[in-house]
Amino acid sequence: MNVDGIAYRSIWINDDGWSIDAIDQTRLPHAFEVRNLQNLEDACIAIRDMVVRGAPLIGATAAYGYYLAMREDSSDAAMKNAYSRLFRTRPTAVNLRWSLDRLRDCLEPLTPGDRFERAFVEAGRIAELDVETNQSIGIHGLEVIKQIAAQKPSGESVNILTHCNAGWLATVDWGTATAPIYMAHDAGIPIHIWVDETRPRNQGAGLTTWELGHHGIPHTLIVDNLGGHLMQQGMVDLCLVGSDRTTRSGDVCNKVGTYLKALAAKDNAVPFYVCLPSTTIDWDISNGAQEVPIEQRDEAEVSQVMGKLPNGEIGHVKIAPDGTKVANYAFDVTPARLITGLITETAIVDPSAGNLAGTFPSTC
């Protein structure tokens, strides 16, 4: 996507032909910086410390991390070590496991001498597949926006509420929830996006607004708790969110606060769609609230906020008293009954076990 007219992806092969560059999302929106990844340790740190984040991008970064590990050592022991270390970086996003499984299954039958080149090719394929998948999600989601636009007075914007950042920064390109938004804007459909700040870490305030602003899409930043009021007042036509893990029964695990948005949407008859690649579906679990491991992150993400200080430096400010006990659950689960539809790369699917299995019979 575009940053002031220049096309970027969130992660790419560096000019040296082998190392990996990624946009450092811990520095946005106040500084646009690129982090260079040269080995397994760099990739693990990038995922763990959220230099890269978002389920699809985590998967792509893990694939590149596996490739970088094979560049250093392609023995059987090194393969197992790379898988284990990358897998432990973020426990919730299922794309991480999917990507690592694909690399492992591809490389295990090969001799150590053949693994490095094949890992390079396969990691690139995973990144390109993400781009193609998100573009297809955008095409299907665009039809939903077109239908709503057709029902509104001529020239009136479709008001879309989104949560967290499911944009191109969370994927290799296009994004999931933002892919239909970018396509609608580029097609000339009037749209306006309500962007909630998404505490903690403020990925909505810092990342989604940065994306939309640099692409020229009208948007308004709101506090997390305003969404329900806007829906009550008829100021939201559609909710579009992403997913970090989707169960085979259609429950969706996403950034904490998604469940509350879905409840408000249900109460106010606002369509609530989840945009996700099929790689996000975990076919091994059914009950999201009981079976999805919910990551608990550092207390400082809640007790502090990051921003630009009066002297222009980027830093953290403490907002809670010293010694305050903090709970930082990073995700919640939205039951399938609250979801209007799952917008996938194949089709818009009713969120139920039978419909998902019927849409993706070869993977379930």
PELIN-V380915 format. One record per residue. RES is the residue in one letter. SS is DSSP state (hx for helix, st for strand, lp for the rest). D_CENTER is the distance of its C-alpha to the mean C-alpha in Angstrom with 1 decimal. Layout:
res->RES ss->SS d_center->D_CENTER
res->RES ss->SS d_center->D_CENTER
//
This chain:
res->M ss->lp d_center->15.0
res->N ss->st d_center->17.7
res->V ss->st d_center->18.5
res->D ss->lp d_center->22.0
res->G ss->lp d_center->22.9
res->I ss->st d_center->21.8
res->A ss->st d_center->19.2
res->Y ss->lp d_center->16.6
res->R ss->lp d_center->13.8
res->S ss->lp d_center->11.5
res->I ss->st d_center->13.5
res->W ss->st d_center->17.0
res->I ss->st d_center->20.4
res->N ss->lp d_center->22.6
res->D ss->lp d_center->26.0
res->D ss->lp d_center->27.8
res->G ss->lp d_center->26.6
res->W ss->lp d_center->25.1
res->S ss->lp d_center->23.1
res->I ss->st d_center->19.5
res->D ss->st d_center->18.3
res->A ss->st d_center->14.9
res->I ss->st d_center->14.3
res->D ss->lp d_center->14.9
res->Q ss->lp d_center->12.4
res->T ss->lp d_center->14.8
res->R ss->lp d_center->17.3
res->L ss->lp d_center->15.7
res->P ss->lp d_center->16.9
res->H ss->lp d_center->20.4
res->A ss->lp d_center->20.5
res->F ss->lp d_center->19.0
res->E ss->lp d_center->19.5
res->V ss->st d_center->18.7
res->R ss->st d_center->18.8
res->N ss->st d_center->20.8
res->L ss->st d_center->20.2
res->Q ss->lp d_center->23.5
res->N ss->lp d_center->23.5
res->L ss->hx d_center->21.9
res->E ss->hx d_center->22.2
res->D ss->hx d_center->20.4
res->A ss->hx d_center->17.4
res->C ss->hx d_center->17.6
res->I ss->hx d_center->17.9
res->A ss->hx d_center->15.0
res->I ss->hx d_center->12.6
res->R ss->hx d_center->14.7
res->D ss->lp d_center->15.2
res->M ss->lp d_center->11.6
res->V ss->lp d_center->12.9
res->V ss->lp d_center->9.7
res->R ss->lp d_center->6.6
res->G ss->lp d_center->3.1
res->A ss->hx d_center->4.8
res->P ss->hx d_center->5.9
res->L ss->hx d_center->6.9
res->I ss->hx d_center->8.4
res->G ss->hx d_center->10.2
res->A ss->hx d_center->11.5
res->T ss->hx d_center->12.6
res->A ss->hx d_center->14.3
res->A ss->hx d_center->16.1
res->Y ss->hx d_center->17.3
res->G ss->hx d_center->18.3
res->Y ss->hx d_center->20.3
res->Y ss->hx d_center->21.9
res->L ss->hx d_center->22.9
res->A ss->hx d_center->24.4
res->M ss->hx d_center->26.4
res->R ss->hx d_center->27.7
res->E ss->hx d_center->29.2
res->D ss->lp d_center->30.5
res->S ss->lp d_center->30.1
res->S ss->lp d_center->32.2
res->D ss->hx d_center->31.5
res->A ss->hx d_center->31.2
res->A ss->hx d_center->28.8
res->M ss->hx d_center->26.5
res->K ss->hx d_center->26.6
res->N ss->hx d_center->26.0
res->A ss->hx d_center->23.0
res->Y ss->hx d_center->21.4
res->S ss->hx d_center->22.3
res->R ss->hx d_center->21.2
res->L ss->hx d_center->17.7
res->F ss->hx d_center->17.3
res->R ss->lp d_center->18.3
res->T ss->lp d_center->15.7
res->R ss->lp d_center->13.0
res->P ss->lp d_center->14.4
res->T ss->lp d_center->11.9
res->A ss->lp d_center->9.1
res->V ss->hx d_center->11.3
res->N ss->hx d_center->10.1
res->L ss->hx d_center->11.8
res->R ss->hx d_center->15.0
res->W ss->hx d_center->14.9
res->S ss->hx d_center->14.8
res->L ss->hx d_center->17.4
res->D ss->hx d_center->19.5
res->R ss->hx d_center->19.6
res->L ss->hx d_center->20.8
res->R ss->hx d_center->23.3
res->D ss->hx d_center->24.7
res->C ss->hx d_center->25.2
res->L ss->hx d_center->26.9
res->E ss->lp d_center->29.0
res->P ss->lp d_center->31.7
res->L ss->lp d_center->32.2
res->T ss->lp d_center->34.6
res->P ss->hx d_center->33.2
res->G ss->hx d_center->34.5
res->D ss->hx d_center->32.4
res->R ss->hx d_center->29.1
res->F ss->hx d_center->28.0
res->E ss->hx d_center->28.2
res->R ss->hx d_center->26.6
res->A ss->hx d_center->23.6
res->F ss->hx d_center->23.2
res->V ss->hx d_center->23.4
res->E ss->hx d_center->21.1
res->A ss->hx d_center->18.3
res->G ss->hx d_center->18.7
res->R ss->hx d_center->18.7
res->I ss->hx d_center->15.4
res->A ss->hx d_center->13.9
res->E ss->hx d_center->15.9
res->L ss->hx d_center->15.1
res->D ss->hx d_center->11.3
res->V ss->hx d_center->12.7
res->E ss->hx d_center->15.2
res->T ss->hx d_center->13.1
res->N ss->hx d_center->10.9
res->Q ss->hx d_center->14.2
res->S ss->hx d_center->15.7
res->I ss->hx d_center->13.2
res->G ss->hx d_center->14.2
res->I ss->hx d_center->17.8
res->H ss->hx d_center->17.8
res->G ss->hx d_center->16.1
res->L ss->hx d_center->18.5
res->E ss->hx d_center->21.4
res->V ss->hx d_center->20.4
res->I ss->hx d_center->20.4
res->K ss->hx d_center->23.7
res->Q ss->hx d_center->25.3
res->I ss->hx d_center->24.7
res->A ss->hx d_center->25.9
res->A ss->hx d_center->29.0
res->Q ss->lp d_center->29.9
res->K ss->lp d_center->29.8
res->P ss->lp d_center->32.8
res->S ss->lp d_center->32.8
res->G ss->lp d_center->30.8
res->E ss->lp d_center->29.1
res->S ss->lp d_center->25.3
res->V ss->st d_center->22.8
res->N ss->st d_center->21.2
res->I ss->st d_center->17.5
res->L ss->st d_center->15.9
res->T ss->st d_center->12.2
res->H ss->lp d_center->10.7
res->C ss->lp d_center->8.6
res->N ss->lp d_center->6.3
res->A ss->lp d_center->4.3
res->G ss->lp d_center->6.6
res->W ss->hx d_center->8.0
res->L ss->hx d_center->7.5
res->A ss->hx d_center->3.9
res->T ss->lp d_center->5.9
res->V ss->lp d_center->9.7
res->D ss->lp d_center->10.6
res->W ss->lp d_center->10.7
res->G ss->lp d_center->7.1
res->T ss->lp d_center->7.0
res->A ss->lp d_center->8.5
res->T ss->lp d_center->10.0
res->A ss->hx d_center->11.6
res->P ss->hx d_center->14.4
res->I ss->hx d_center->14.9
res->Y ss->hx d_center->15.5
res->M ss->hx d_center->17.7
res->A ss->hx d_center->19.6
res->H ss->hx d_center->20.3
res->D ss->hx d_center->21.4
res->A ss->lp d_center->23.6
res->G ss->lp d_center->25.3
res->I ss->lp d_center->24.3
res->P ss->lp d_center->24.6
res->I ss->st d_center->21.4
res->H ss->st d_center->20.6
res->I ss->st d_center->17.4
res->W ss->st d_center->17.6
res->V ss->st d_center->15.0
res->D ss->st d_center->15.4
res->E ss->lp d_center->15.4
res->T ss->lp d_center->13.3
res->R ss->lp d_center->15.5
res->P ss->lp d_center->15.4
res->R ss->lp d_center->14.0
res->N ss->lp d_center->13.9
res->Q ss->hx d_center->10.5
res->G ss->hx d_center->11.6
res->A ss->hx d_center->15.0
res->G ss->hx d_center->14.3
res->L ss->hx d_center->11.3
res->T ss->hx d_center->11.0
res->T ss->hx d_center->14.8
res->W ss->hx d_center->15.2
res->E ss->hx d_center->13.3
res->L ss->hx d_center->15.2
res->G ss->hx d_center->18.4
res->H ss->hx d_center->18.6
res->H ss->hx d_center->18.2
res->G ss->lp d_center->20.8
res->I ss->lp d_center->19.2
res->P ss->lp d_center->21.0
res->H ss->st d_center->19.2
res->T ss->st d_center->20.3
res->L ss->st d_center->18.9
res->I ss->st d_center->19.9
res->V ss->lp d_center->20.1
res->D ss->hx d_center->18.1
res->N ss->hx d_center->21.2
res->L ss->hx d_center->22.3
res->G ss->hx d_center->20.2
res->G ss->hx d_center->22.9
res->H ss->hx d_center->25.7
res->L ss->hx d_center->24.3
res->M ss->hx d_center->24.1
res->Q ss->hx d_center->27.6
res->Q ss->lp d_center->28.9
res->G ss->lp d_center->27.6
res->M ss->lp d_center->25.3
res->V ss->lp d_center->22.1
res->D ss->lp d_center->22.3
res->L ss->st d_center->18.9
res->C ss->st d_center->15.7
res->L ss->st d_center->12.4
res->V ss->st d_center->9.3
res->G ss->lp d_center->6.3
res->S ss->lp d_center->6.9
res->D ss->lp d_center->6.7
res->R ss->st d_center->10.3
res->T ss->st d_center->12.7
res->T ss->st d_center->16.4
res->R ss->lp d_center->19.1
res->S ss->lp d_center->20.5
res->G ss->lp d_center->17.5
res->D ss->lp d_center->16.5
res->V ss->st d_center->12.8
res->C ss->st d_center->11.5
res->N ss->st d_center->8.8
res->K ss->st d_center->9.2
res->V ss->lp d_center->13.0
res->G ss->lp d_center->14.7
res->T ss->hx d_center->13.1
res->Y ss->hx d_center->16.3
res->L ss->hx d_center->18.5
res->K ss->hx d_center->17.2
res->A ss->hx d_center->17.7
res->L ss->hx d_center->21.2
res->A ss->hx d_center->22.1
res->A ss->hx d_center->21.1
res->K ss->hx d_center->23.2
res->D ss->hx d_center->26.1
res->N ss->lp d_center->26.1
res->A ss->lp d_center->25.6
res->V ss->lp d_center->22.5
res->P ss->st d_center->20.4
res->F ss->st d_center->17.1
res->Y ss->st d_center->14.8
res->V ss->st d_center->11.5
res->C ss->st d_center->9.8
res->L ss->lp d_center->8.8
res->P ss->lp d_center->10.2
res->S ss->hx d_center->13.2
res->T ss->hx d_center->12.2
res->T ss->hx d_center->10.1
res->I ss->st d_center->13.6
res->D ss->st d_center->15.7
res->W ss->lp d_center->19.2
res->D ss->lp d_center->20.9
res->I ss->lp d_center->20.3
res->S ss->lp d_center->21.3
res->N ss->lp d_center->21.4
res->G ss->hx d_center->18.0
res->A ss->hx d_center->19.8
res->Q ss->hx d_center->22.1
res->E ss->hx d_center->20.5
res->V ss->lp d_center->16.9
res->P ss->lp d_center->17.1
res->I ss->lp d_center->15.8
res->E ss->lp d_center->15.2
res->Q ss->st d_center->17.6
res->R ss->lp d_center->17.1
res->D ss->lp d_center->19.7
res->E ss->lp d_center->21.9
res->A ss->hx d_center->21.9
res->E ss->hx d_center->18.4
res->V ss->hx d_center->20.3
res->S ss->hx d_center->23.8
res->Q ss->st d_center->22.9
res->V ss->st d_center->21.0
res->M ss->st d_center->20.4
res->G ss->st d_center->21.8
res->K ss->st d_center->24.5
res->L ss->lp d_center->27.9
res->P ss->lp d_center->31.1
res->N ss->lp d_center->32.2
res->G ss->lp d_center->29.2
res->E ss->lp d_center->27.7
res->I ss->st d_center->24.1
res->G ss->st d_center->24.6
res->H ss->st d_center->24.0
res->V ss->st d_center->26.1
res->K ss->st d_center->27.1
res->I ss->lp d_center->27.1
res->A ss->lp d_center->28.4
res->P ss->lp d_center->31.9
res->D ss->lp d_center->32.4
res->G ss->lp d_center->32.4
res->T ss->lp d_center->30.3
res->K ss->lp d_center->28.6
res->V ss->lp d_center->24.8
res->A ss->lp d_center->22.4
res->N ss->lp d_center->18.8
res->Y ss->st d_center->16.9
res->A ss->lp d_center->13.2
res->F ss->st d_center->12.3
res->D ss->st d_center->14.4
res->V ss->st d_center->15.2
res->T ss->st d_center->16.0
res->P ss->lp d_center->18.9
res->A ss->hx d_center->19.1
res->R ss->hx d_center->22.2
res->L ss->hx d_center->20.3
res->I ss->lp d_center->18.0
res->T ss->lp d_center->19.6
res->G ss->st d_center->17.8
res->L ss->st d_center->14.9
res->I ss->st d_center->14.1
res->T ss->lp d_center->13.8
res->E ss->lp d_center->14.9
res->T ss->lp d_center->18.3
res->A ss->lp d_center->19.1
res->I ss->st d_center->18.4
res->V ss->st d_center->19.3
res->D ss->lp d_center->21.0
res->P ss->lp d_center->19.2
res->S ss->lp d_center->22.0
res->A ss->hx d_center->22.8
res->G ss->hx d_center->25.3
res->N ss->hx d_center->23.3
res->L ss->hx d_center->20.3
res->A ss->hx d_center->22.9
res->G ss->hx d_center->24.8
res->T ss->hx d_center->22.0
res->F ss->lp d_center->20.9
res->P ss->lp d_center->24.3
res->S ss->lp d_center->24.0
res->T ss->lp d_center->21.1
res->C ss->lp d_center->21.9
//
